[in-house]
Amino acid sequence: MAEPVRVRRPTDQEGQKLQQVVRRRSASSVRCRRAMTLLASVGGNRVPVIARLVQADEDTVRDVVHRFNEIGLACLDPRWAGGRPRLLTPDDEDFVIQTATTRPTKLGQPFTRWSIRKLAAYLRRVHGRITRIGREALRCLLRRRGIAFQRTKTWKESPDPERDARLDRIEHVLEHFPDRVFAFDEFGPLGIRPTAGSCWTKQGRPDRLPATYRRTHGVTYFHGCYSVGDDRLWGVNHRCKGTAHTPAALKSIRAARPDGAPIYIILDNPSAHTGADIRRWAKKNKVELCLTPTYASWANPVEAHFGPLRQFTLASSSHRSHPAQTHALHAYLRWRNANARHPDVLAAQRRERTRIRSEKDIRWGGRPLTGAA
């Protein structure tokens, strides 16, 4: 039997970038859908589930996963074919890109960054290899290879000494016990303010939202729980996030499997999730807490499902109060769970319909046939 198609383990920077694209949704729709595809695959979802989540063909999902395994985040931007043959060889282009992404001070130049003019002049007189390229061709080459003029930023890497062990454990339970795996996380703060989004309307006449300058409603945080096996998402809003609300969410997860058998909950590792009381409760109720590594919340399967929740309930909205916002969130969750596209859920629904139809077939006169006259 062939191995299921799944992305390789992302690095911390890759996981954070995918999570940023899905949460902010400021990039193109192609980048958002591809990032959601990769996050869903990291969360252990199979190709049919991901295809239904992002409304794409299964072969497209497999192509995106394979491209990420080969070239990383560059797979978020499709490469369209066409145009005349390029004059520079692939080796020349690689040399130009390597030079452009190297700090000039390391190459003996008296400045901290390149400009198009300085870079083109340097390539013409570099010792041992002369690359003749114009400024416009150089600009197009950099854009085509994904090199842009950007501000420098700080970066962080997971300092968790148990990073690999925790990721291995999450992958193990997702692969071997998908029906017993749940995920928990919070997102927010959610304020009462008009939130920009997108919608279908006449060109040049977008919907208008009122401006707010005095915001006196405060904020809330959505505490979400996700069942991997059932593809079911639920949650509540609280005024804050902390140790006081986490046990209630974990108890609702335990109630989803009342058989007493062990379950696995994937969640982040702040102190609000790892307190002594929570650990004692988990040990007593046969709950294993699978913590994601520090700065690696992208490994939580619920992250891929928070994106659509934000897009269809918060974006392009202007809720009047927190109860109205909470009502909109719960209405979407009910609709989502009632229209689940998970293959296992669809199979269960088909079996239930078959059972009901069979019972109707053996009925006569509104009463079941028992064999007696």
C-alpha positions in Angstrom: 0.0 0.0 0.0 1.4 3.4 -1.0 2.3 5.9 1.7 -0.2 8.8 2.1 0.9 12.1 0.6 2.0 14.4 3.4 4.3 17.4 3.7 7.7 17.1 5.3 8.1 18.6 8.8 8.3 22.4 8.3 11.0 24.5 9.9 10.0 27.0 12.5 10.3 29.9 10.0 8.2 28.0 7.4 5.5 27.1 9.9 5.3 30.6 11.2 5.1 32.0 7.6 2.3 29.6 6.7 0.4 30.5 9.8 0.8 34.2 9.1 -0.5 33.8 5.5 -3.6 31.9 6.7 -4.4 34.2 9.6 -3.9 37.6 7.9 -5.2 36.6 4.4 -3.6 39.8 3.0 -1.8 37.9 0.2 -3.4 36.6 -3.0 -6.1 33.9 -2.8 -3.7 31.4 -4.4 -1.1 31.9 -1.7 -3.8 31.6 1.0 -5.3 28.4 -0.3 -1.9 26.8 -0.8 -0.8 27.9 2.7 -4.0 26.4 4.1 -3.4 23.2 2.1 0.1 22.8 3.7 -1.1 23.6 7.2 -3.9 21.1 6.9 -1.4 18.5 5.7 0.8 19.3 8.7 -2.2 18.7 10.9 -2.5 15.2 9.7 -5.4 15.6 7.3 -5.5 13.3 4.2 -5.6 14.6 0.7 -9.5 14.1 0.2 -10.1 16.1 3.4 -7.8 18.9 2.3 -9.3 19.0 -1.2 -12.7 19.6 0.2 -11.4 22.1 2.7 -9.8 24.4 0.1 -12.3 23.4 -2.7 -9.5 22.1 -5.0 -8.8 19.0 -7.0 -7.0 16.2 -5.1 -4.2 16.2 -7.8 -3.7 19.9 -7.1 -3.3 19.2 -3.4 -0.8 16.5 -4.1 1.2 18.8 -6.4 1.3 21.5 -3.8 2.5 19.1 -1.1 5.2 17.6 -3.4 6.4 21.1 -4.5 6.7 22.2 -0.8 8.7 19.1 -0.1 11.0 20.0 -3.0 11.4 23.8 -2.9 9.8 24.9 0.4 7.8 28.2 0.6 8.5 29.0 -3.0 5.6 26.6 -3.9 3.1 29.3 -2.7 3.7 31.3 -5.9 2.8 29.4 -9.1 5.2 29.7 -12.0 3.4 30.5 -15.2 5.1 29.2 -18.4 5.6 31.2 -21.6 7.8 33.9 -23.2 10.9 33.8 -25.3 14.0 31.8 -24.1 16.1 33.7 -21.6 19.6 34.9 -22.7 21.2 34.0 -19.4 21.9 30.4 -18.5 20.5 28.9 -15.3 24.0 29.0 -13.8 24.3 32.7 -14.6 20.9 33.3 -13.0 21.9 31.4 -9.9 25.1 33.4 -9.7 23.1 36.7 -10.0 20.7 35.6 -7.3 23.5 34.4 -5.0 25.2 37.8 -5.4 22.1 39.8 -4.9 21.3 38.0 -1.6 24.8 38.4 -0.2 25.6 41.4 1.8 27.9 43.7 -0.2 30.3 44.1 2.7 31.1 40.3 2.5 32.1 40.9 -1.2 34.4 43.8 -0.4 32.0 46.6 -1.3 31.7 49.7 0.9 27.9 49.7 1.4 25.4 47.6 3.4 22.8 46.9 0.6 22.6 46.7 -3.2 20.8 48.9 -5.5 19.9 47.8 -9.1 22.6 50.1 -10.6 25.3 49.0 -8.1 24.5 45.3 -8.5 24.5 45.4 -12.3 27.9 47.3 -12.3 29.4 44.8 -9.9 28.3 41.8 -12.0 30.1 43.3 -15.0 33.4 43.6 -13.4 33.5 40.7 -10.9 36.7 38.8 -11.2 36.6 35.4 -12.9 33.0 35.7 -14.2 31.5 38.6 -16.1 27.7 38.7 -16.3 26.4 41.3 -18.7 22.8 42.1 -17.8 20.9 45.4 -18.0 19.2 47.0 -15.1 15.6 46.3 -16.3 16.5 42.6 -17.1 18.1 42.4 -13.6 15.0 43.8 -12.0 12.8 41.3 -13.9 15.1 38.4 -12.9 15.0 39.3 -9.2 11.2 39.5 -9.3 10.8 36.2 -11.2 13.0 34.5 -8.6 11.1 35.9 -5.7 13.8 38.4 -4.6 12.2 41.7 -3.5 13.5 44.9 -1.7 12.3 44.4 1.8 12.9 45.7 5.3 15.2 43.7 7.5 13.4 42.0 10.4 14.3 40.0 13.5 13.6 36.3 13.6 13.1 33.6 16.2 13.7 29.9 16.3 12.2 27.4 18.6 14.6 27.1 21.6 12.6 24.1 22.9 15.0 21.3 23.8 12.2 18.7 23.2 11.2 20.2 19.8 11.8 17.0 17.7 10.4 14.7 20.3 7.2 16.7 20.6 6.7 16.9 16.9 7.3 13.2 16.5 4.7 12.5 19.2 2.1 14.7 17.4 2.8 13.0 14.1 2.5 9.6 15.8 -0.9 10.1 17.4 -2.3 11.8 14.2 -1.2 8.8 12.1 -2.2 6.0 14.5 -5.1 7.4 16.6 -6.9 10.0 14.4 -10.3 9.2 16.0 -8.9 9.8 19.4 -7.1 13.1 18.7 -8.4 16.6 19.5 -6.8 20.0 19.2 -7.3 23.1 21.3 -6.2 26.7 20.9 -7.4 30.3 21.4 -7.3 33.3 19.0 -8.0 36.9 19.6 -8.3 39.6 20.8 -11.7 40.1 19.1 -12.9 43.7 19.4 -16.2 45.3 18.4 -15.2 47.3 15.4 -15.8 47.3 11.6 -13.5 44.8 10.1 -12.4 45.1 6.4 -12.9 42.1 4.2 -14.1 41.2 0.7 -17.5 40.5 -0.9 -19.2 40.3 -4.3 -20.5 43.7 -5.5 -20.4 46.0 -8.5 -17.0 46.9 -9.7 -15.8 50.2 -8.1 -18.6 50.2 -5.5 -17.5 48.2 -2.5 -19.6 47.9 0.5 -19.0 50.6 3.1 -18.4 50.1 6.8 -18.7 52.8 9.4 -15.7 54.1 11.2 -15.3 53.8 15.0 -13.1 55.9 17.2 -14.4 55.2 20.7 -14.3 51.5 21.5 -15.8 50.8 24.9 -16.8 47.2 24.5 -13.5 45.6 25.4 -12.2 42.4 23.8 -12.9 38.7 23.9 -10.9 35.5 23.0 -12.3 32.5 21.1 -11.4 29.2 22.7 -11.7 26.6 20.0 -11.7 22.8 20.1 -11.4 20.5 17.0 -12.0 16.8 16.6 -9.6 15.4 14.0 -11.5 12.2 13.5 -15.0 13.8 13.3 -13.9 17.0 11.6 -16.0 18.9 14.1 -15.1 22.4 15.5 -16.7 24.1 18.5 -15.8 26.7 21.0 -16.9 29.7 23.2 -15.9 33.3 23.7 -14.4 34.6 27.0 -13.3 38.0 28.2 -9.7 36.7 28.8 -7.7 33.6 28.2 -6.0 31.8 31.1 -6.0 28.9 33.5 -9.6 29.6 34.5 -11.1 28.7 31.1 -8.8 26.0 29.7 -10.1 23.2 32.0 -13.7 23.8 30.8 -12.6 23.4 27.2 -10.6 20.2 27.9 -13.5 18.7 29.8 -15.8 19.4 26.8 -13.3 17.4 24.7 -13.2 14.6 27.2 -17.0 14.5 27.1 -16.9 14.0 23.3 -15.4 10.5 24.0 -17.3 9.3 27.2 -16.1 5.7 26.8 -13.2 6.3 29.2 -10.5 5.2 26.7 -7.4 7.4 26.4 -7.6 10.5 24.2 -4.9 12.9 22.9 -5.2 16.7 22.9 -2.8 18.8 20.9 -2.3 22.3 22.3 0.3 25.0 22.8 2.5 25.0 25.8 1.9 28.3 27.7 1.5 28.2 31.5 -2.3 28.4 31.1 -2.3 25.0 29.4 0.3 23.2 31.6 -0.7 24.0 35.1 -0.5 21.5 37.9 -4.3 21.2 38.2 -4.7 20.6 34.5 -2.0 17.9 34.5 -3.6 16.1 37.5 -7.0 16.2 35.8 -5.5 14.9 32.6 -3.7 12.0 34.3 -6.9 11.1 36.2 -9.1 11.1 33.1 -6.7 9.3 30.7 -5.9 12.4 28.7 -2.5 12.8 27.1 -1.5 16.5 26.5 0.6 16.6 23.3 2.3 20.0 23.6 3.6 21.8 20.5 7.1 23.1 20.8 7.8 26.7 21.7 7.2 29.1 18.7 5.7 26.2 16.7 2.0 26.6 17.1 1.7 25.8 13.4 1.9 22.1 14.3 -1.6 22.4 16.0 -4.2 21.0 13.6 -6.8 23.6 14.6 -4.8 26.4 13.0 -5.9 25.5 9.5 -9.6 25.7 10.5 -9.3 29.1 12.3 -8.6 30.8 8.9 -12.1 30.1 7.4 -13.7 30.9 10.8 -12.1 34.4 10.7 -12.8 34.9 7.0 -16.6 34.1 7.1 -17.5 35.6 10.4 -15.2 38.4 11.3 -13.9 39.7 7.9 -16.3 42.3 6.3 -18.4 42.5 9.4 -19.6 45.2 11.8 -21.0 43.5 14.9 -22.8 45.8 17.3 -21.8 43.9 20.5 -20.0 40.9 21.8 -23.2 38.8 22.1 -23.9 39.5 18.4 -20.4 38.6 17.4 -20.6 35.4 19.5 -23.9 34.5 17.9 -22.4 34.9 14.4 -19.4 32.6 15.4 -21.7 29.9 16.8 -24.1 30.1 13.8 -21.1 29.5 11.4 -19.9 26.6 13.6 -23.3 25.0 13.4 -23.4 25.4 9.7 -19.9 24.1 9.3 -20.4 21.0 11.3 -23.7 20.3 9.6 -22.0 20.5 6.2 -18.9 18.6 7.1 -16.9 17.4 4.1 -14.7 14.9 6.0 -14.7 11.5 4.2 -15.3 9.6 7.4 -18.2 11.9 8.3 -19.7 11.5 4.8 -19.4 7.8 5.1 -21.2 7.7 8.5 -24.0 9.9 7.0 -24.4 7.5 4.1 -24.6 4.5 6.4 -27.2 6.3 8.6 -29.3 7.1 5.5 -29.0 3.5 4.3 -30.1 2.2 7.7 -33.1 4.5 7.8 -34.1 3.6 4.3 -33.8 -0.1 5.1 -36.1 0.3 8.1 -38.7 2.1 5.9 -38.5 -0.8 3.4 -39.5 -3.4 6.0 -42.3 -1.4 7.5 -46.0 -1.9 6.4 -48.9 0.1 7.5 -46.7 2.3 9.7 -45.8 -0.6 12.0 -42.6 -2.8 11.7 -43.1 -6.4 10.6 -42.3 -8.7 13.5 -43.2 -12.0 11.8 -46.5 -12.4 13.7 -49.8 -12.1 11.9 
